[in-house]
Amino acid sequence: MGRVSDAKTRLMDAVSELLWTGSYGSTTIDQICEKAGVKKGSFYYFFDSKCELAVEALEASW
């Protein structure tokens, strides 16, 4: 049985917080990954772009 990861949830939480405290344009993928505690490869495993992550995170919060 494989290890269960919460990386996707942590990425969504991180981008939500960064967007509320800053702006979309000034938030980088590196900042998101650092805040979430995940590697950039994990980011791209779950999402194709920062836009895709932001949309999914905003939809989940509605």
N, CA, C and O atoms as a CHARMM CRD file, in Angstrom:
* protein
*
  248
    1    1 MET  N      0.84400  -1.18000   0.00000 PROA 1      0.00000
    2    1 MET  CA     0.00000   0.00000   0.00000 PROA 1      0.00000
    3    1 MET  C      0.88200   1.23400   0.00000 PROA 1      0.00000
    4    1 MET  O      1.83100   1.31000   0.78000 PROA 1      0.00000
    5    2 GLY  N      0.59000   2.19800  -0.85500 PROA 2      0.00000
    6    2 GLY  CA     1.38200   3.40900  -0.98000 PROA 2      0.00000
    7    2 GLY  C      1.11100   4.40900   0.13000 PROA 2      0.00000
    8    2 GLY  O      0.11500   4.32900   0.84900 PROA 2      0.00000
    9    3 ARG  N      2.02100   5.33900   0.23800 PROA 3      0.00000
   10    3 ARG  CA     1.90200   6.38300   1.24300 PROA 3      0.00000
   11    3 ARG  C      0.85600   7.40300   0.79400 PROA 3      0.00000
   12    3 ARG  O      0.81600   7.77600  -0.37800 PROA 3      0.00000
   13    4 VAL  N      0.02200   7.84700   1.70900 PROA 4      0.00000
   14    4 VAL  CA    -1.00000   8.83900   1.40900 PROA 4      0.00000
   15    4 VAL  C     -0.41800  10.22300   1.64300 PROA 4      0.00000
   16    4 VAL  O      0.15000  10.48900   2.70200 PROA 4      0.00000
   17    5 SER  N     -0.55300  11.08900   0.67900 PROA 5      0.00000
   18    5 SER  CA     0.01300  12.43100   0.78600 PROA 5      0.00000
   19    5 SER  C     -1.09800  13.46800   0.88200 PROA 5      0.00000
   20    5 SER  O     -2.14300  13.34800   0.24300 PROA 5      0.00000
   21    6 ASP  N     -0.84700  14.48300   1.69300 PROA 6      0.00000
   22    6 ASP  CA    -1.78100  15.60100   1.78400 PROA 6      0.00000
   23    6 ASP  C     -1.20700  16.83500   1.07900 PROA 6      0.00000
   24    6 ASP  O     -1.62700  17.96300   1.33900 PROA 6      0.00000
   25    7 ALA  N     -0.25000  16.60300   0.19200 PROA 7      0.00000
   26    7 ALA  CA     0.43200  17.70200  -0.48200 PROA 7      0.00000
   27    7 ALA  C     -0.53100  18.57600  -1.28400 PROA 7      0.00000
   28    7 ALA  O     -0.38400  19.79800  -1.29400 PROA 7      0.00000
   29    8 LYS  N     -1.49900  17.98100  -1.94700 PROA 8      0.00000
   30    8 LYS  CA    -2.43900  18.76000  -2.75000 PROA 8      0.00000
   31    8 LYS  C     -3.23500  19.71400  -1.85900 PROA 8      0.00000
   32    8 LYS  O     -3.42300  20.88100  -2.20100 PROA 8      0.00000
   33    9 THR  N     -3.69200  19.21800  -0.73200 PROA 9      0.00000
   34    9 THR  CA    -4.43800  20.05800   0.20800 PROA 9      0.00000
   35    9 THR  C     -3.55000  21.16200   0.75800 PROA 9      0.00000
   36    9 THR  O     -3.98100  22.31000   0.86600 PROA 9      0.00000
   37   10 ARG  N     -2.31800  20.82700   1.10400 PROA 10     0.00000
   38   10 ARG  CA    -1.39700  21.84400   1.62600 PROA 10     0.00000
   39   10 ARG  C     -1.10100  22.91300   0.58300 PROA 10     0.00000
   40   10 ARG  O     -0.98600  24.08900   0.92600 PROA 10     0.00000
   41   11 LEU  N     -0.97700  22.52700  -0.68500 PROA 11     0.00000
   42   11 LEU  CA    -0.76600  23.51200  -1.75800 PROA 11     0.00000
   43   11 LEU  C     -1.97200  24.43800  -1.89000 PROA 11     0.00000
   44   11 LEU  O     -1.82100  25.65000  -2.04400 PROA 11     0.00000
   45   12 MET  N     -3.16500  23.86100  -1.82700 PROA 12     0.00000
   46   12 MET  CA    -4.38100  24.67300  -1.94700 PROA 12     0.00000
   47   12 MET  C     -4.51600  25.62900  -0.75500 PROA 12     0.00000
   48   12 MET  O     -4.90400  26.78400  -0.92900 PROA 12     0.00000
   49   13 ASP  N     -4.20300  25.15800   0.43300 PROA 13     0.00000
   50   13 ASP  CA    -4.24200  26.02000   1.61500 PROA 13     0.00000
   51   13 ASP  C     -3.20900  27.14100   1.51400 PROA 13     0.00000
   52   13 ASP  O     -3.49300  28.29200   1.84600 PROA 13     0.00000
   53   14 ALA  N     -2.01500  26.79400   1.05600 PROA 14     0.00000
   54   14 ALA  CA    -0.93600  27.77700   0.94200 PROA 14     0.00000
   55   14 ALA  C     -1.27900  28.86800  -0.06300 PROA 14     0.00000
   56   14 ALA  O     -1.07900  30.04900   0.21800 PROA 14     0.00000
   57   15 VAL  N     -1.79100  28.49200  -1.22800 PROA 15     0.00000
   58   15 VAL  CA    -2.10200  29.51500  -2.22400 PROA 15     0.00000
   59   15 VAL  C     -3.25600  30.39000  -1.76000 PROA 15     0.00000
   60   15 VAL  O     -3.27300  31.59000  -2.03400 PROA 15     0.00000
   61   16 SER  N     -4.21100  29.80700  -1.06500 PROA 16     0.00000
   62   16 SER  CA    -5.32500  30.61200  -0.54700 PROA 16     0.00000
   63   16 SER  C     -4.81200  31.67900   0.41400 PROA 16     0.00000
   64   16 SER  O     -5.19800  32.84400   0.32400 PROA 16     0.00000
   65   17 GLU  N     -3.94400  31.27400   1.33100 PROA 17     0.00000
   66   17 GLU  CA    -3.40000  32.22900   2.29600 PROA 17     0.00000
   67   17 GLU  C     -2.54100  33.29100   1.61900 PROA 17     0.00000
   68   17 GLU  O     -2.63900  34.47500   1.94100 PROA 17     0.00000
   69   18 LEU  N     -1.70100  32.86700   0.68300 PROA 18     0.00000
   70   18 LEU  CA    -0.83400  33.82700  -0.00600 PROA 18     0.00000
   71   18 LEU  C     -1.63500  34.81700  -0.84400 PROA 18     0.00000
   72   18 LEU  O     -1.26300  35.98600  -0.94200 PROA 18     0.00000
   73   19 LEU  N     -2.72100  34.36700  -1.44400 PROA 19     0.00000
   74   19 LEU  CA    -3.54600  35.27800  -2.24000 PROA 19     0.00000
   75   19 LEU  C     -4.27700  36.27700  -1.35000 PROA 19     0.00000
   76   19 LEU  O     -4.47400  37.42500  -1.74700 PROA 19     0.00000
   77   20 TRP  N     -4.68100  35.85800  -0.15600 PROA 20     0.00000
   78   20 TRP  CA    -5.36900  36.77000   0.76400 PROA 20     0.00000
   79   20 TRP  C     -4.41600  37.79300   1.35600 PROA 20     0.00000
   80   20 TRP  O     -4.81500  38.92900   1.61300 PROA 20     0.00000
   81   21 THR  N     -3.16400  37.41100   1.57700 PROA 21     0.00000
   82   21 THR  CA    -2.21300  38.32600   2.19600 PROA 21     0.00000
   83   21 THR  C     -1.39900  39.11300   1.17500 PROA 21     0.00000
   84   21 THR  O     -0.74600  40.09300   1.53200 PROA 21     0.00000
   85   22 GLY  N     -1.42800  38.69900  -0.08000 PROA 22     0.00000
   86   22 GLY  CA    -0.66700  39.38200  -1.12200 PROA 22     0.00000
   87   22 GLY  C     -1.52100  39.54700  -2.35600 PROA 22     0.00000
   88   22 GLY  O     -2.65600  40.01600  -2.28300 PROA 22     0.00000
   89   23 SER  N     -0.97300  39.16100  -3.48200 PROA 23     0.00000
   90   23 SER  CA    -1.73500  39.23000  -4.72900 PROA 23     0.00000
   91   23 SER  C     -1.34400  38.05600  -5.61500 PROA 23     0.00000
   92   23 SER  O     -0.30000  37.43300  -5.42100 PROA 23     0.00000
   93   24 TYR  N     -2.18700  37.76800  -6.57800 PROA 24     0.00000
   94   24 TYR  CA    -1.93100  36.66700  -7.49700 PROA 24     0.00000
   95   24 TYR  C     -0.62800  36.90500  -8.26200 PROA 24     0.00000
   96   24 TYR  O      0.20700  36.01000  -8.38900 PROA 24     0.00000
   97   25 GLY  N     -0.47500  38.13000  -8.76600 PROA 25     0.00000
   98   25 GLY  CA     0.68900  38.45100  -9.58600 PROA 25     0.00000
   99   25 GLY  C      2.00900  38.36900  -8.84700 PROA 25     0.00000
  100   25 GLY  O      3.03200  38.02100  -9.43600 PROA 25     0.00000
  101   26 SER  N      1.99700  38.68500  -7.56900 PROA 26     0.00000
  102   26 SER  CA     3.25300  38.68600  -6.81700 PROA 26     0.00000
  103   26 SER  C      3.55100  37.33200  -6.16900 PROA 26     0.00000
  104   26 SER  O      4.64500  37.13300  -5.64200 PROA 26     0.00000
  105   27 THR  N      2.60800  36.41100  -6.20000 PROA 27     0.00000
  106   27 THR  CA     2.80600  35.09400  -5.61100 PROA 27     0.00000
  107   27 THR  C      3.45500  34.16700  -6.62500 PROA 27     0.00000
  108   27 THR  O      2.96600  34.01700  -7.74400 PROA 27     0.00000
  109   28 THR  N      4.56000  33.54500  -6.22800 PROA 28     0.00000
  110   28 THR  CA     5.27000  32.63800  -7.12900 PROA 28     0.00000
  111   28 THR  C      5.02400  31.18000  -6.73200 PROA 28     0.00000
  112   28 THR  O      4.61600  30.88300  -5.61000 PROA 28     0.00000
  113   29 ILE  N      5.27900  30.29600  -7.66600 PROA 29     0.00000
  114   29 ILE  CA     5.16400  28.87200  -7.39300 PROA 29     0.00000
  115   29 ILE  C      6.15500  28.47000  -6.30700 PROA 29     0.00000
  116   29 ILE  O      5.83800  27.63600  -5.46000 PROA 29     0.00000
  117   30 ASP  N      7.34400  29.05000  -6.32400 PROA 30     0.00000
  118   30 ASP  CA     8.32500  28.75400  -5.28400 PROA 30     0.00000
  119   30 ASP  C      7.80400  29.13600  -3.90300 PROA 30     0.00000
  120   30 ASP  O      7.99400  28.38800  -2.94400 PROA 30     0.00000
  121   31 GLN  N      7.15300  30.28500  -3.79000 PROA 31     0.00000
  122   31 GLN  CA     6.58000  30.71100  -2.50900 PROA 31     0.00000
  123   31 GLN  C      5.48800  29.74700  -2.05300 PROA 31     0.00000
  124   31 GLN  O      5.42000  29.38000  -0.88000 PROA 31     0.00000
  125   32 ILE  N      4.64600  29.34800  -2.98300 PROA 32     0.00000
  126   32 ILE  CA     3.56400  28.41000  -2.66600 PROA 32     0.00000
  127   32 ILE  C      4.14300  27.10100  -2.14900 PROA 32     0.00000
  128   32 ILE  O      3.69800  26.58300  -1.12500 PROA 32     0.00000
  129   33 CYS  N      5.13400  26.56500  -2.85300 PROA 33     0.00000
  130   33 CYS  CA     5.75100  25.30000  -2.45700 PROA 33     0.00000
  131   33 CYS  C      6.43500  25.41400  -1.10200 PROA 33     0.00000
  132   33 CYS  O      6.34200  24.50600  -0.27600 PROA 33     0.00000
  133   34 GLU  N      7.11800  26.52000  -0.87700 PROA 34     0.00000
  134   34 GLU  CA     7.79200  26.71600   0.40600 PROA 34     0.00000
  135   34 GLU  C      6.78300  26.76500   1.54900 PROA 34     0.00000
  136   34 GLU  O      6.97700  26.11900   2.57900 PROA 34     0.00000
  137   35 LYS  N      5.71300  27.52500   1.37200 PROA 35     0.00000
  138   35 LYS  CA     4.68200  27.64600   2.41200 PROA 35     0.00000
  139   35 LYS  C      4.00700  26.30400   2.66600 PROA 35     0.00000
  140   35 LYS  O      3.69200  25.97500   3.80900 PROA 35     0.00000
  141   36 ALA  N      3.78300  25.53100   1.61200 PROA 36     0.00000
  142   36 ALA  CA     3.11300  24.23300   1.73300 PROA 36     0.00000
  143   36 ALA  C      4.05700  23.13500   2.21800 PROA 36     0.00000
  144   36 ALA  O      3.61600  22.07500   2.66400 PROA 36     0.00000
  145   37 GLY  N      5.35800  23.40000   2.12700 PROA 37     0.00000
  146   37 GLY  CA     6.32600  22.37900   2.53000 PROA 37     0.00000
  147   37 GLY  C      6.41300  21.22800   1.55500 PROA 37     0.00000
  148   37 GLY  O      6.62600  20.08200   1.95100 PROA 37     0.00000
  149   38 VAL  N      6.24800  21.53600   0.26100 PROA 38     0.00000
  150   38 VAL  CA     6.35000  20.49700  -0.76800 PROA 38     0.00000
  151   38 VAL  C      7.36700  20.91500  -1.82000 PROA 38     0.00000
  152   38 VAL  O      7.69200  22.09400  -1.95800 PROA 38     0.00000
  153   39 LYS  N      7.85600  19.94000  -2.54900 PROA 39     0.00000
  154   39 LYS  CA     8.81200  20.21500  -3.62200 PROA 39     0.00000
  155   39 LYS  C      8.06300  20.63100  -4.88300 PROA 39     0.00000
  156   39 LYS  O      6.88300  20.32500  -5.05800 PROA 39     0.00000
  157   40 LYS  N      8.76900  21.32600  -5.74500 PROA 40     0.00000
  158   40 LYS  CA     8.14600  21.83200  -6.96700 PROA 40     0.00000
  159   40 LYS  C      7.62000  20.69600  -7.84200 PROA 40     0.00000
  160   40 LYS  O      6.61400  20.86200  -8.53200 PROA 40     0.00000
  161   41 GLY  N      8.28400  19.56000  -7.82000 PROA 41     0.00000
  162   41 GLY  CA     7.81100  18.40900  -8.58900 PROA 41     0.00000
  163   41 GLY  C      6.42700  17.96100  -8.14500 PROA 41     0.00000
  164   41 GLY  O      5.60100  17.55700  -8.96400 PROA 41     0.00000
  165   42 SER  N      6.18000  18.03500  -6.84700 PROA 42     0.00000
  166   42 SER  CA     4.85200  17.68400  -6.32900 PROA 42     0.00000
  167   42 SER  C      3.81000  18.67100  -6.81400 PROA 42     0.00000
  168   42 SER  O      2.68400  18.29300  -7.13700 PROA 42     0.00000
  169   43 PHE  N      4.19300  19.94200  -6.86200 PROA 43     0.00000
  170   43 PHE  CA     3.28000  20.95700  -7.38200 PROA 43     0.00000
  171   43 PHE  C      2.82700  20.56500  -8.78400 PROA 43     0.00000
  172   43 PHE  O      1.63100  20.53000  -9.07400 PROA 43     0.00000
  173   44 TYR  N      3.80300  20.27000  -9.65400 PROA 44     0.00000
  174   44 TYR  CA     3.46900  19.95000 -11.04600 PROA 44     0.00000
  175   44 TYR  C      2.83100  18.57100 -11.21000 PROA 44     0.00000
  176   44 TYR  O      2.24400  18.28700 -12.25400 PROA 44     0.00000
  177   45 TYR  N      2.93600  17.71900 -10.20100 PROA 45     0.00000
  178   45 TYR  CA     2.22600  16.44600 -10.24200 PROA 45     0.00000
  179   45 TYR  C      0.71300  16.68700 -10.14500 PROA 45     0.00000
  180   45 TYR  O     -0.07500  16.02700 -10.82200 PROA 45     0.00000
  181   46 PHE  N      0.33000  17.62600  -9.30700 PROA 46     0.00000
  182   46 PHE  CA    -1.08200  17.91000  -9.07100 PROA 46     0.00000
  183   46 PHE  C     -1.66000  18.99100  -9.97300 PROA 46     0.00000
  184   46 PHE  O     -2.84200  18.93500 -10.31500 PROA 46     0.00000
  185   47 PHE  N     -0.85400  19.97300 -10.36500 PROA 47     0.00000
  186   47 PHE  CA    -1.35200  21.13400 -11.10600 PROA 47     0.00000
  187   47 PHE  C     -0.42800  21.47200 -12.27400 PROA 47     0.00000
  188   47 PHE  O      0.79000  21.32600 -12.17900 PROA 47     0.00000
  189   48 ASP  N     -1.02500  21.92400 -13.37500 PROA 48     0.00000
  190   48 ASP  CA    -0.23800  22.30900 -14.54000 PROA 48     0.00000
  191   48 ASP  C      0.28700  23.73300 -14.42000 PROA 48     0.00000
  192   48 ASP  O      1.27100  24.09000 -15.06700 PROA 48     0.00000
  193   49 SER  N     -0.36600  24.54900 -13.59400 PROA 49     0.00000
  194   49 SER  CA     0.03700  25.95600 -13.49800 PROA 49     0.00000
  195   49 SER  C     -0.46000  26.56100 -12.19200 PROA 49     0.00000
  196   49 SER  O     -1.28000  25.97700 -11.48400 PROA 49     0.00000
  197   50 LYS  N      0.05500  27.74300 -11.89500 PROA 50     0.00000
  198   50 LYS  CA    -0.40500  28.48800 -10.72600 PROA 50     0.00000
  199   50 LYS  C     -1.87500  28.84900 -10.88800 PROA 50     0.00000
  200   50 LYS  O     -2.62800  28.84200  -9.91500 PROA 50     0.00000
  201   51 CYS  N     -2.27800  29.15700 -12.08600 PROA 51     0.00000
  202   51 CYS  CA    -3.67300  29.50300 -12.36700 PROA 51     0.00000
  203   51 CYS  C     -4.60300  28.33700 -12.03000 PROA 51     0.00000
  204   51 CYS  O     -5.63600  28.52400 -11.38900 PROA 51     0.00000
  205   52 GLU  N     -4.23000  27.13800 -12.46500 PROA 52     0.00000
  206   52 GLU  CA    -5.06000  25.96400 -12.19300 PROA 52     0.00000
  207   52 GLU  C     -5.19600  25.73200 -10.68000 PROA 52     0.00000
  208   52 GLU  O     -6.28500  25.43200 -10.18900 PROA 52     0.00000
  209   53 LEU  N     -4.09300  25.87200  -9.95600 PROA 53     0.00000
  210   53 LEU  CA    -4.12800  25.72000  -8.50100 PROA 53     0.00000
  211   53 LEU  C     -5.02100  26.77700  -7.86600 PROA 53     0.00000
  212   53 LEU  O     -5.84200  26.45700  -7.00600 PROA 53     0.00000
  213   54 ALA  N     -4.87300  28.02300  -8.27500 PROA 54     0.00000
  214   54 ALA  CA    -5.66100  29.11300  -7.69300 PROA 54     0.00000
  215   54 ALA  C     -7.15200  28.90800  -7.93600 PROA 54     0.00000
  216   54 ALA  O     -7.96300  29.11000  -7.03300 PROA 54     0.00000
  217   55 VAL  N     -7.51200  28.51100  -9.14400 PROA 55     0.00000
  218   55 VAL  CA    -8.92100  28.27900  -9.47000 PROA 55     0.00000
  219   55 VAL  C     -9.48900  27.15600  -8.61400 PROA 55     0.00000
  220   55 VAL  O    -10.58100  27.28300  -8.06000 PROA 55     0.00000
  221   56 GLU  N     -8.74500  26.05600  -8.50700 PROA 56     0.00000
  222   56 GLU  CA    -9.24000  24.92200  -7.72000 PROA 56     0.00000
  223   56 GLU  C     -9.35400  25.28700  -6.23800 PROA 56     0.00000
  224   56 GLU  O    -10.30700  24.88600  -5.57000 PROA 56     0.00000
  225   57 ALA  N     -8.39400  26.03900  -5.73200 PROA 57     0.00000
  226   57 ALA  CA    -8.43200  26.44900  -4.32600 PROA 57     0.00000
  227   57 ALA  C     -9.61300  27.39100  -4.05200 PROA 57     0.00000
  228   57 ALA  O    -10.28600  27.28300  -3.02700 PROA 57     0.00000
  229   58 LEU  N     -9.84500  28.30500  -4.98000 PROA 58     0.00000
  230   58 LEU  CA   -10.97500  29.24100  -4.80000 PROA 58     0.00000
  231   58 LEU  C    -12.32000  28.51900  -4.91100 PROA 58     0.00000
  232   58 LEU  O    -13.25000  28.80700  -4.15800 PROA 58     0.00000
  233   59 GLU  N    -12.41600  27.58200  -5.85200 PROA 59     0.00000
  234   59 GLU  CA   -13.65200  26.81700  -5.99200 PROA 59     0.00000
  235   59 GLU  C    -13.91600  25.97300  -4.73500 PROA 59     0.00000
  236   59 GLU  O    -15.06300  25.82900  -4.31300 PROA 59     0.00000
  237   60 ALA  N    -12.86600  25.42600  -4.14800 PROA 60     0.00000
  238   60 ALA  CA   -13.03300  24.60700  -2.93900 PROA 60     0.00000
  239   60 ALA  C    -13.46900  25.44600  -1.75100 PROA 60     0.00000
  240   60 ALA  O    -14.15600  24.95400  -0.85500 PROA 60     0.00000
  241   61 SER  N    -13.07000  26.71400  -1.74100 PROA 61     0.00000
  242   61 SER  CA   -13.43200  27.56700  -0.60400 PROA 61     0.00000
  243   61 SER  C    -14.83800  28.14000  -0.73100 PROA 61     0.00000
  244   61 SER  O    -15.37200  28.67000   0.24300 PROA 61     0.00000
  245   62 TRP  N    -15.44600  28.04600  -1.90200 PROA 62     0.00000
  246   62 TRP  CA   -16.80100  28.54900  -2.08900 PROA 62     0.00000
  247   62 TRP  C    -17.71500  27.51300  -1.56400 PROA 62     0.00000
  248   62 TRP  O    -18.93300  27.68800  -1.60100 PROA 62     0.00000
